[in-house]
């Protein structure tokens, strides 16, 4: 007798829809203009003024890890070895690593739904965990960079915070990775 082919469960399909949507949100977030936002405030006024924002692309242009579509692997290795002093390089690297993992996760999850064999579930689950961890590290590094970029002199303060793009990328990666793990954990 031939074995009946296993069908994708309803939970797997629902999680697949979530993975697709959340990873699309993470990928889109990396290309939105407002990665970080800097606001200024003076103690003698009650006004807060937006001083500007930077995108992940602006940060990428300010470091030497990617130039003219060529990746400088030595610069990335040096940045990770001294991460505390190279937060911008580490943030840019993790931003693009997160996007690459989100793309791989979507493709892997769709293949898992179609092929539906145990090795594909394991690979997709591991990619989900890697995407989730990458999102967590990205938000931590970006928040740390924002703290370092904020300053106060006398009664004037400039504060840098995460922008909409950073939130979209980090939340999309973390939630998409979690949904993928849940979708792969079923029996």
C-alpha angles and dihedrals in degrees: 000000000000119000117247111246113248115245125216111264123237090249090053091051093047091048089048090056090049092047091051094048097042094046090049087053090050093049094046091048092061091061100045117106100237108072094140130010126207120204129183130213133181121206093223093059132047093223127111114200126196107234097187147290137244130212127218086253090057090052090047090054091051095057132056102232094099122030124167093346091305118120116222100214093182091057091049091050091049091048092052092047091057099026095155092063096037103050094142093055092045091048092051092047093049091045091059093038088055091051092049091049091049091052091047091047093054092049092045094048092050090049090048090054092050101038097032101190127138098250090056090050090052093048092047092047091052091048088050091053091047091050092049092049091046090053091050093049091046094054091046094050093044092049090048091050091049090052090052093048093052117093142172126206117181108310095342122088132184114197125192118201138173113279131217093271094056091049092049093049096044097043092043092051095045096045093040091052091048092050090050091052091049091047091051097043095070119104 
